[in-house]
Amino acid sequence: MAYDGVIEDVRLAVRHEKPRRLPIFACSEEFDVRWYGKFFYEEVCQDGEKIAEVWAAAIDEFDYDWAWVQVDDCFEFEPLGVGTYGEGDILRATRDYLPVKRETLTSLKIPTPESDGRMPEKLKAIRLLKEHFGQSVLIEGSCAAPYSSVGLLFGLQDTMIMSVTEPELLADACELMLAVQTVYVKAQIEAGADAIWLGDCNAFSAMLSLNQYRQYALPFCKRLIDVIHDCGAMAHLHNSEISTDYLLAEAETGADIINCGPAADIAEVRNAMTGVNCFSGNLDPIEVLMRGTPEDVSREAKRIVQTGYAQGGYLFNTGEMNPRDTPVENMKAMINSARETAEEMS
């Protein structure tokens, strides 16, 4: 069950210490909406009360130690004029991108989270969840990191090309999106978020060289994390990264927690990150959680916890979004095995 002290346990891990009780997370919102069965995802994502209702029910049922109010990647981009699409239980995604030119940047107005698009509904969900759970669940809001934000504004392909053909325009676009996300994270923290899930998957190692990551993504991400810290919240960075060299570079952003991707070797990550940065991860949500048996899931969760939780600075999580078709018994097997293994190690 949700417990008072979870936020302090997370902060202990951030300080490279061993939490009194291992917080157990899961990137489960798509699964949670399907499990709840009362609404389609497209209904939920437009209504803060429905978000809070589903998330609270899932936390009570599956014993998550956080409320991951990520929902979809589109909230802050729709008011900027980016076209998005979602239907039924298919999450909204950006698809109609803006023209890649300087005039686009100069014409954009920073959205107001309290009034523009669906952003007020997300703030409402955060407030309701904080009122419901208080300090017994870590409430995480979310936004895209500045570099990945440019990819959601202009499209990933054009953004990658800009790094070669128009690096100054790319930098200016990152600057603009830093301003947009600064306003957005401040509003979420004011609404009650204890932490911000900072997605930067467009800066994954298969898309940028390490030098490009340091030039285009890292500096702007670091500045946004500084904003999060100035507001008294924690930053949970997720690039779905599997390379320890890149994970170590991510640590330079000052992120409190770095979530590693499902293909990362958890033992290598443990060795690289010990004493450097708190990390979370990284059960595979497709090959193990969705397609495995409950016994497979239990075994893998136990292995990951035994490796990650052997020392301080670790939190359990899945490596990516849990598919909506994940069997309920597998989700429960993962949570139960992770928690029981951690208790045996305490």
C-alpha positions as CSV (number, residue, x, y, z in Angstrom):
1,M,0.0,0.0,0.0
2,A,1.0,3.6,-0.4
3,Y,3.0,4.7,2.6
4,D,4.1,7.9,4.3
5,G,7.9,8.2,3.8
6,V,8.1,7.3,0.2
7,I,9.3,10.7,-0.8
8,E,12.0,10.6,1.8
9,D,13.0,7.1,0.5
10,V,13.3,8.5,-3.0
11,R,15.5,11.4,-1.6
12,L,17.7,8.9,0.2
13,A,18.2,7.1,-3.1
14,V,19.0,10.4,-4.8
15,R,21.7,10.9,-2.1
16,H,23.2,7.5,-3.1
17,E,21.8,5.9,0.1
18,K,19.7,2.8,0.4
19,P,16.0,3.6,1.0
20,R,14.4,2.1,4.1
21,R,11.9,0.6,1.7
22,L,12.5,0.3,-2.1
23,P,10.1,2.5,-4.0
24,I,8.5,0.5,-6.8
25,F,7.5,2.4,-10.0
26,A,6.0,1.3,-13.3
27,C,5.4,3.3,-16.5
28,S,1.9,1.9,-16.5
29,E,-0.6,4.6,-17.5
30,E,-1.6,3.0,-20.8
31,F,-2.1,-0.4,-19.1
32,D,-3.9,1.3,-16.1
33,V,-6.5,2.9,-18.4
34,R,-7.2,-0.4,-20.2
35,W,-7.4,-2.3,-16.8
36,Y,-9.8,0.2,-15.3
37,G,-12.1,-0.3,-18.3
38,K,-14.4,2.7,-17.6
39,F,-13.1,5.1,-20.3
40,F,-11.1,5.1,-23.5
41,Y,-7.7,6.6,-23.2
42,E,-8.8,9.5,-25.5
43,E,-11.5,10.3,-23.0
44,V,-9.1,10.2,-20.1
45,C,-6.4,12.4,-21.5
46,Q,-8.9,15.3,-21.9
47,D,-10.3,15.3,-18.3
48,G,-8.3,15.9,-15.2
49,E,-10.9,14.3,-13.0
50,K,-10.8,11.1,-15.0
51,I,-7.0,11.0,-15.0
52,A,-7.0,11.3,-11.2
53,E,-9.8,8.7,-10.9
54,V,-8.0,6.1,-13.0
55,W,-4.5,6.8,-11.6
56,A,-5.8,6.6,-7.9
57,A,-7.6,3.3,-8.6
58,A,-4.5,1.8,-10.3
59,I,-2.2,2.8,-7.4
60,D,-4.6,1.2,-4.9
61,E,-4.9,-2.0,-7.0
62,F,-1.3,-2.5,-8.1
63,D,0.6,-0.8,-5.2
64,Y,2.7,1.6,-7.2
65,D,4.6,4.1,-5.1
66,W,4.2,6.9,-7.6
67,A,1.6,8.6,-9.7
68,W,3.2,9.0,-13.1
69,V,1.2,11.9,-14.6
70,Q,2.8,11.7,-18.0
71,V,-0.4,10.9,-20.0
72,D,0.9,11.8,-23.5
73,D,3.6,13.9,-25.2
74,C,1.2,16.5,-26.7
75,F,-0.1,18.8,-24.0
76,E,2.4,21.6,-24.4
77,F,2.6,21.3,-28.2
78,E,-1.1,21.6,-29.2
79,P,-1.3,25.2,-28.1
80,L,1.8,25.9,-30.2
81,G,-0.1,24.7,-33.3
82,V,1.3,21.2,-33.7
83,G,-1.2,18.8,-35.0
84,T,-1.8,15.7,-32.9
85,Y,-3.8,12.5,-33.2
86,G,-5.3,10.0,-30.8
87,E,-8.3,7.6,-31.0
88,G,-9.9,5.2,-28.6
89,D,-7.1,3.6,-26.6
90,I,-4.4,4.9,-28.9
91,L,-2.4,7.6,-27.2
92,R,-2.2,11.0,-28.8
93,A,1.0,11.7,-30.7
94,T,2.4,14.7,-32.7
95,R,2.1,14.4,-36.5
96,D,1.5,17.7,-38.2
97,Y,4.7,19.6,-37.5
98,L,5.5,23.3,-38.0
99,P,7.7,24.7,-40.8
100,V,11.4,24.6,-40.0
101,K,12.2,28.3,-40.4
102,R,13.1,31.2,-38.1
103,E,9.7,32.9,-38.7
104,T,8.1,30.0,-37.0
105,L,10.1,30.7,-33.8
106,T,9.4,34.4,-33.8
107,S,5.6,33.8,-34.3
108,L,5.1,31.4,-31.4
109,K,3.7,32.5,-28.1
110,I,4.6,30.7,-24.9
111,P,1.4,28.8,-23.8
112,T,-0.2,29.5,-20.4
113,P,-0.6,26.2,-18.6
114,E,-3.6,27.4,-16.5
115,S,-5.7,28.2,-19.6
116,D,-4.4,26.8,-22.9
117,G,-5.4,23.5,-24.5
118,R,-5.5,20.5,-22.2
119,M,-2.8,21.8,-19.9
120,P,-5.3,22.9,-17.2
121,E,-6.7,19.4,-17.1
122,K,-3.2,17.9,-16.3
123,L,-2.7,20.5,-13.6
124,K,-6.1,19.5,-12.2
125,A,-5.1,15.9,-12.1
126,I,-1.9,16.6,-10.3
127,R,-3.8,18.7,-7.7
128,L,-6.4,16.0,-7.2
129,L,-3.8,13.2,-6.8
130,K,-1.8,15.3,-4.3
131,E,-5.0,16.0,-2.3
132,H,-5.9,12.3,-2.4
133,F,-2.5,10.7,-1.5
134,G,-0.6,13.5,0.3
135,Q,2.9,12.4,1.0
136,S,2.2,8.7,0.6
137,V,2.8,8.6,-3.2
138,L,5.4,10.4,-5.3
139,I,3.5,12.6,-7.7
140,E,5.5,13.0,-11.0
141,G,4.5,15.5,-13.6
142,S,6.2,15.5,-17.0
143,C,7.5,17.4,-20.0
144,A,9.8,16.9,-22.9
145,A,13.4,18.1,-22.5
146,P,14.2,21.1,-24.8
147,Y,16.0,19.1,-27.6
148,S,13.3,16.5,-27.8
149,S,10.8,19.3,-27.7
150,V,12.2,20.7,-30.9
151,G,11.7,17.2,-32.4
152,L,8.1,17.3,-31.4
153,L,7.7,20.8,-32.8
154,F,9.5,20.4,-36.2
155,G,9.6,16.6,-36.5
156,L,12.5,14.3,-35.6
157,Q,14.0,14.0,-39.0
158,D,14.1,17.7,-39.7
159,T,15.5,18.3,-36.2
160,M,18.4,15.9,-36.8
161,I,19.1,17.5,-40.1
162,M,19.2,20.9,-38.5
163,S,22.2,19.9,-36.4
164,V,24.2,19.8,-39.6
165,T,22.5,22.4,-41.8
166,E,21.2,25.0,-39.4
167,P,22.8,24.6,-36.0
168,E,22.1,28.2,-34.9
169,L,18.4,27.7,-35.7
170,L,18.4,24.5,-33.7
171,A,20.0,26.2,-30.7
172,D,17.4,29.0,-30.9
173,A,14.6,26.5,-31.1
174,C,16.0,24.7,-28.0
175,E,16.1,28.1,-26.3
176,L,12.5,28.7,-27.1
177,M,11.4,25.3,-25.9
178,L,13.4,25.8,-22.7
179,A,11.2,28.8,-22.1
180,V,8.0,26.9,-22.9
181,Q,8.9,24.0,-20.6
182,T,10.1,26.3,-17.8
183,V,6.6,27.8,-17.6
184,Y,5.1,24.3,-17.8
185,V,7.1,22.6,-15.1
186,K,6.7,25.5,-12.7
187,A,2.9,25.2,-13.1
188,Q,3.0,21.4,-12.4
189,I,5.2,21.8,-9.4
190,E,2.9,24.6,-8.0
191,A,0.0,22.2,-8.6
192,G,1.6,19.6,-6.4
193,A,4.2,17.6,-8.4
194,D,7.1,16.3,-6.3
195,A,9.1,15.5,-9.3
196,I,9.1,16.0,-13.1
197,W,9.6,13.1,-15.6
198,L,11.8,14.7,-18.2
199,G,11.6,12.9,-21.5
200,D,14.6,13.2,-23.9
201,C,14.3,10.1,-26.0
202,N,15.1,12.0,-29.2
203,A,18.6,12.4,-27.7
204,F,19.0,8.6,-27.5
205,S,22.5,7.3,-28.4
206,A,21.2,5.8,-31.7
207,M,20.2,9.3,-32.9
208,L,23.0,11.6,-31.7
209,S,26.7,11.1,-31.3
210,L,28.0,11.7,-27.8
211,N,29.5,15.0,-29.0
212,Q,26.2,16.0,-30.5
213,Y,24.4,15.1,-27.3
214,R,26.8,17.3,-25.3
215,Q,26.4,20.2,-27.8
216,Y,22.6,20.2,-28.5
217,A,20.8,18.3,-25.8
218,L,22.7,18.3,-22.5
219,P,23.1,22.1,-21.9
220,F,19.5,22.9,-22.4
221,C,18.4,19.9,-20.4
222,K,20.7,20.9,-17.5
223,R,19.2,24.4,-17.5
224,L,15.7,23.0,-17.3
225,I,16.7,20.7,-14.4
226,D,18.1,23.8,-12.6
227,V,14.6,25.3,-12.9
228,I,13.0,22.2,-11.5
229,H,15.5,22.2,-8.6
230,D,14.9,25.9,-7.9
231,C,11.2,25.1,-7.5
232,G,12.0,22.5,-4.9
233,A,11.2,19.4,-7.0
234,M,13.2,16.5,-8.3
235,A,14.1,15.7,-12.0
236,H,13.6,12.2,-13.3
237,L,15.4,12.0,-16.7
238,H,14.5,9.4,-19.3
239,N,16.3,9.0,-22.6
240,S,15.5,5.3,-22.7
241,E,19.3,5.1,-22.8
242,I,21.3,1.8,-22.8
243,S,24.9,3.0,-23.2
244,T,26.8,3.7,-20.0
245,D,28.8,6.4,-21.7
246,Y,25.6,8.3,-22.5
247,L,24.1,7.6,-19.0
248,L,27.3,9.1,-17.5
249,A,26.9,12.1,-19.7
250,E,23.2,12.4,-18.6
251,A,24.5,12.6,-15.0
252,E,26.2,15.8,-15.9
253,T,22.7,17.4,-16.3
254,G,22.2,17.2,-12.5
255,A,19.2,15.0,-12.9
256,D,18.2,13.5,-9.5
257,I,17.2,10.1,-11.1
258,I,18.1,8.7,-14.5
259,N,15.8,5.9,-15.9
260,C,17.7,3.5,-18.1
261,G,16.2,1.7,-21.1
262,P,15.1,-1.9,-21.2
263,A,18.1,-3.1,-23.3
264,A,20.6,-1.7,-20.8
265,D,22.7,-4.2,-18.9
266,I,21.6,-3.5,-15.3
267,A,24.9,-4.8,-13.9
268,E,26.9,-2.5,-16.1
269,V,24.7,0.4,-15.2
270,R,25.0,-0.4,-11.5
271,N,28.8,-0.4,-11.8
272,A,28.9,2.8,-13.8
273,M,26.4,4.8,-11.7
274,T,27.4,3.8,-8.2
275,G,28.3,7.0,-6.4
276,V,27.6,9.0,-9.5
277,N,23.9,9.2,-9.9
278,C,20.7,7.6,-8.7
279,F,19.1,5.5,-11.4
280,S,15.9,3.5,-12.0
281,G,14.9,0.8,-14.3
282,N,14.8,-1.4,-16.2
283,L,12.4,-4.3,-16.7
284,D,11.6,-4.9,-20.4
285,P,7.9,-4.0,-20.8
286,I,7.3,-6.0,-24.0
287,E,9.4,-9.1,-24.1
288,V,9.1,-9.8,-20.4
289,L,6.2,-8.0,-18.9
290,M,3.7,-8.4,-21.8
291,R,4.9,-11.6,-23.5
292,G,6.3,-13.5,-20.5
293,T,4.6,-15.7,-18.0
294,P,4.1,-14.5,-14.4
295,E,7.0,-16.8,-13.5
296,D,9.2,-15.1,-16.1
297,V,8.3,-11.7,-14.9
298,S,8.9,-12.6,-11.2
299,R,12.3,-14.0,-12.0
300,E,13.4,-10.9,-14.0
301,A,12.1,-8.5,-11.4
302,K,14.0,-10.4,-8.8
303,R,17.2,-10.3,-10.8
304,I,17.0,-6.6,-11.5
305,V,16.3,-5.7,-7.8
306,Q,19.1,-8.0,-6.6
307,T,21.5,-6.2,-8.9
308,G,20.2,-2.6,-8.6
309,Y,19.3,-2.5,-4.9
310,A,22.5,-4.2,-3.8
311,Q,23.8,-0.7,-3.1
312,G,22.2,2.7,-2.6
313,G,21.0,5.1,-5.3
314,Y,18.5,2.8,-7.0
315,L,14.7,2.7,-7.6
316,F,12.8,0.0,-9.4
317,N,11.0,0.8,-12.6
318,T,10.2,-0.5,-16.0
319,G,12.5,0.6,-18.8
320,E,9.7,2.0,-21.0
321,M,5.9,2.3,-21.2
322,N,4.0,-0.8,-20.3
323,P,1.8,-1.9,-23.1
324,R,-2.0,-1.8,-22.6
325,D,-2.3,-5.5,-23.4
326,T,0.0,-6.5,-20.5
327,P,-1.7,-9.3,-18.5
328,V,-2.9,-8.2,-15.1
329,E,-1.3,-11.2,-13.4
330,N,2.1,-10.2,-14.9
331,M,1.8,-6.7,-13.6
332,K,1.0,-8.0,-10.1
333,A,3.8,-10.6,-10.4
334,M,6.4,-7.8,-11.2
335,I,5.3,-5.5,-8.3
336,N,5.1,-8.4,-5.8
337,S,8.4,-9.9,-6.8
338,A,10.2,-6.6,-6.8
339,R,8.8,-5.7,-3.3
340,E,9.4,-9.1,-1.8
341,T,13.0,-9.2,-3.1
342,A,13.7,-5.8,-1.7
343,E,12.3,-6.7,1.7
344,E,14.6,-9.8,1.8
345,M,17.6,-7.6,1.1
346,S,16.7,-4.9,3.7
